[in-house]
């Protein structure tokens, strides 16, 4: 399907980008597999270091919002998207070494991803933000308060592993947090999220009407991606819903 402004961007549309497989090396000696998606013909204006949902419940680097961010944001917003499998997690890209460790040794995984983005120079990866989803939000809150990180965006934060001291450290850092909380979430809903994050004055809680924990449905994906882009590169939001160039894959 096309519009006057080009082809409609559908759920599986893949827009042009420079995509390359990457490996992350952790301080405890593991190799983690991932992918970096970059704008095709320019350096990125911002970088998302993504942290996927719980691998014991099907989460991996291809969890759909993270994958769609990598499909769309380099082309539509000039944003680099780094995705990877945490320890012991498998996707079509491969399996990261190690085994799932209940959000403990995953601290090394988060540190390796942040360090990869920090030292990158071909091209540089500026304005680095963590984008966590579900379990990934716990990893961001627990281990992502790093000098190389500008802030964090939290999709469906359950606050399952996060302790009060982690929230206190974020509050002390002054770094922004944006929590996108589905109205119908299974674990934490908007009103409760406002209360739980009240100790971090720089947190913005965005309740998303009708959405559920897994953000199923293209309208909810678009809402999430718009909020993400509005946070890290405000001039690029809202995202266009059509594309007037070639597409790499998926229905046009």
C-alpha positions as CSV (number, residue, x, y, z in Angstrom):
1,X,0.0,0.0,0.0
2,X,1.2,3.5,-0.7
3,X,0.2,7.0,0.3
4,X,0.7,10.4,-1.3
5,X,3.9,10.7,0.6
6,X,5.3,7.2,-0.1
7,X,4.8,3.6,1.1
8,X,3.0,3.0,4.4
9,X,5.3,1.7,7.1
10,X,3.9,-1.6,8.2
11,X,4.7,-3.8,11.2
12,X,7.4,-5.7,9.3
13,X,8.8,-2.9,7.1
14,X,12.6,-2.7,7.2
15,X,14.0,0.6,6.3
16,X,17.6,1.2,5.0
17,X,20.4,1.3,7.5
18,X,24.0,0.2,7.9
19,X,23.7,-3.0,9.9
20,X,26.5,-5.0,11.3
21,X,26.9,-7.9,13.6
22,X,28.8,-7.1,16.8
23,X,30.3,-8.9,19.7
24,X,30.5,-7.6,23.3
25,X,33.1,-8.9,25.7
26,X,32.3,-8.9,29.4
27,X,34.6,-8.3,32.3
28,X,34.0,-11.9,33.4
29,X,35.1,-13.3,30.1
30,X,32.0,-13.9,28.0
31,X,31.2,-13.1,24.4
32,X,27.8,-11.7,23.8
33,X,26.3,-11.4,20.3
34,X,24.4,-8.4,18.9
35,X,23.8,-6.0,16.1
36,X,24.4,-2.3,15.6
37,X,22.0,-0.5,13.2
38,X,23.3,2.9,12.0
39,X,21.8,5.6,9.7
40,X,22.7,4.8,6.1
41,X,24.4,8.1,5.0
42,X,25.1,10.1,8.1
43,X,26.4,9.8,11.6
44,X,23.8,9.1,14.3
45,X,22.5,12.0,16.4
46,X,21.7,9.7,19.4
47,X,22.2,6.1,20.4
48,X,19.9,3.5,22.0
49,X,21.5,0.7,24.0
50,X,18.7,-1.7,24.3
51,X,18.1,-4.3,27.1
52,X,15.6,-7.0,26.2
53,X,12.8,-8.6,28.3
54,X,13.3,-11.7,30.5
55,X,15.0,-14.5,28.5
56,X,13.4,-17.2,30.6
57,X,10.0,-15.9,29.3
58,X,11.0,-15.5,25.6
59,X,12.8,-12.2,25.7
60,X,15.8,-11.6,23.4
61,X,17.4,-9.0,21.2
62,X,14.6,-9.5,18.6
63,X,11.7,-8.8,21.0
64,X,9.5,-6.9,18.7
65,X,9.7,-3.3,19.8
66,X,13.5,-3.4,20.0
67,X,13.6,-5.1,16.5
68,X,11.3,-2.5,15.1
69,X,13.3,0.3,16.6
70,X,16.3,-1.1,14.7
71,X,14.2,-1.4,11.5
72,X,12.9,2.2,11.6
73,X,14.8,4.6,13.8
74,X,18.1,4.8,11.9
75,X,16.3,5.9,8.7
76,X,13.5,8.0,10.2
77,X,15.3,9.7,13.1
78,X,19.1,9.3,12.6
79,X,19.3,7.2,15.8
80,X,21.7,4.3,16.2
81,X,20.2,1.1,17.8
82,X,22.4,-1.4,19.6
83,X,20.7,-4.7,20.4
84,X,22.3,-7.8,22.0
85,X,21.5,-11.0,23.7
86,X,22.3,-11.1,27.4
87,X,24.2,-14.1,28.7
88,X,22.8,-17.4,27.8
89,X,20.2,-15.9,25.4
90,X,19.6,-17.1,21.9
91,X,18.2,-15.4,18.8
92,X,18.7,-15.9,15.0
93,X,21.9,-13.8,15.5
94,X,23.3,-16.5,17.7
95,X,23.7,-17.5,21.4
96,X,25.6,-15.4,23.9
97,X,27.9,-17.3,26.1
98,X,27.1,-17.9,29.8
99,X,23.8,-18.6,31.5
100,X,21.0,-16.5,32.9
101,X,21.8,-15.2,36.4
102,X,18.7,-13.6,37.8
103,X,19.9,-10.0,37.1
104,X,23.1,-10.5,39.1
105,X,26.0,-11.2,36.7
106,X,24.0,-9.4,34.0
107,X,25.6,-6.3,35.4
108,X,28.7,-7.3,33.3
109,X,26.5,-7.5,30.2
110,X,25.1,-4.0,30.7
111,X,28.6,-2.6,31.3
112,X,30.0,-4.3,28.2
113,X,27.2,-2.7,26.0
114,X,27.7,0.7,27.5
115,X,31.5,0.5,27.0
116,X,31.1,-0.6,23.4
117,X,29.0,2.4,22.7
118,X,31.3,4.7,24.6
119,X,34.5,3.9,22.8
120,X,32.9,3.5,19.3
121,X,34.5,5.8,16.8
122,X,33.5,4.6,13.3
123,X,31.2,6.4,13.7
124,X,31.0,7.7,17.2
125,X,27.8,6.8,19.1
126,X,26.7,10.0,20.8
127,X,23.9,10.9,23.3
128,X,23.7,7.4,24.6
129,X,20.4,6.3,26.2
130,X,19.4,3.0,27.7
131,X,16.2,1.5,26.4
132,X,15.0,-1.3,28.6
133,X,11.9,-3.4,28.3
134,X,10.5,-5.3,31.3
135,X,13.4,-7.3,32.7
136,X,15.6,-4.9,30.7
137,X,14.3,-2.0,32.7
138,X,15.5,-3.6,35.9
139,X,18.9,-4.0,34.4
140,X,18.9,-0.4,33.3
141,X,17.9,0.8,36.8
142,X,20.3,-1.5,38.6
143,X,23.4,-1.2,36.5
144,X,22.9,1.6,33.9
145,X,23.6,4.7,36.0
146,X,26.9,5.2,34.3
147,X,28.8,8.4,33.4
148,X,28.6,7.4,29.7
149,X,24.8,7.3,29.7
150,X,22.5,10.3,29.3
151,X,19.4,8.7,30.8
152,X,17.1,5.7,30.5
153,X,13.8,4.9,28.9
154,X,11.8,2.2,30.6
155,X,9.1,0.2,28.7
156,X,6.7,-1.7,31.0
157,X,8.9,-1.5,34.1
158,X,7.9,-4.3,36.6
159,X,10.4,-3.2,39.3
160,X,10.9,-6.8,40.1
161,X,14.7,-6.9,40.7
162,X,15.3,-3.2,41.3
163,X,15.9,-2.3,45.0
164,X,15.3,1.1,46.7
165,X,19.0,1.8,46.6
166,X,19.1,1.6,42.9
167,X,16.3,4.2,42.6
168,X,18.1,6.4,45.1
169,X,21.2,6.4,43.0
170,X,19.3,7.4,40.0
171,X,17.6,10.2,42.0
172,X,21.1,11.4,43.1
173,X,22.4,11.3,39.5
174,X,19.9,13.8,38.2
175,X,19.7,11.9,35.0
176,X,16.3,11.7,33.3
177,X,14.1,8.6,33.4
178,X,11.1,8.2,31.2
179,X,8.8,5.3,32.1
180,X,6.3,4.2,29.5
181,X,3.7,2.3,31.5
182,X,0.8,0.5,29.8
183,X,-2.7,1.2,31.3
184,X,-3.3,-2.6,31.4
185,X,0.1,-3.8,32.4
186,X,0.3,-7.1,34.2
187,X,2.9,-5.9,36.8
188,X,2.9,-2.2,37.3
189,X,0.2,0.3,36.1
190,X,0.5,4.0,35.7
191,X,-0.9,5.2,39.1
192,X,1.3,2.8,41.0
193,X,4.3,3.7,38.8
194,X,3.9,7.3,39.8
195,X,4.1,6.3,43.4
196,X,7.0,3.9,43.0
197,X,9.1,6.4,41.1
198,X,8.1,9.4,43.3
199,X,11.6,9.4,44.9
200,X,13.2,10.2,41.6
201,X,11.9,13.7,40.8
202,X,13.4,13.7,37.3
203,X,11.2,10.7,36.3
204,X,8.5,11.3,33.7
205,X,5.8,8.5,33.9
206,X,3.8,8.2,30.7
207,X,0.6,6.1,31.0
208,X,-0.4,4.6,27.7
209,X,-4.1,4.1,27.4
210,X,-5.2,0.6,26.2
211,X,-1.6,-0.8,26.0
212,X,-0.6,-4.0,27.7
213,X,2.8,-5.3,28.9
214,X,3.8,-6.7,25.6
215,X,2.8,-3.7,23.5
216,X,1.1,-5.9,20.9
217,X,-0.5,-3.9,18.0
218,X,1.1,-1.4,15.6
219,X,-0.6,1.6,17.2
220,X,1.1,0.9,20.5
221,X,4.4,0.2,18.8
222,X,4.2,3.6,17.1
223,X,3.3,5.3,20.3
224,X,6.3,3.7,22.1
225,X,8.7,4.7,19.3
226,X,7.4,8.2,19.2
227,X,7.9,8.6,22.9
228,X,11.4,7.2,22.6
229,X,12.4,9.5,19.8
230,X,10.8,12.5,21.5
231,X,13.1,11.8,24.4
232,X,16.4,11.3,22.7
233,X,16.0,13.5,19.6
234,X,12.9,15.7,20.0
235,X,13.1,17.3,16.6
236,X,12.5,14.0,14.9
237,X,9.2,13.3,16.6
238,X,6.6,12.3,15.8
239,X,7.8,9.8,13.3
240,X,6.4,9.7,9.8
241,X,4.1,6.8,9.0
242,X,5.3,6.5,5.4
243,X,8.6,6.2,3.5
244,X,9.3,7.5,0.1
245,X,12.4,5.5,-0.7
246,X,13.3,1.9,-1.1
247,X,12.6,-0.6,1.7
248,X,15.0,-3.4,2.6
249,X,12.4,-6.0,3.7
250,X,8.9,-6.6,4.8
251,X,5.8,-5.5,2.9
252,X,6.0,-2.0,1.7
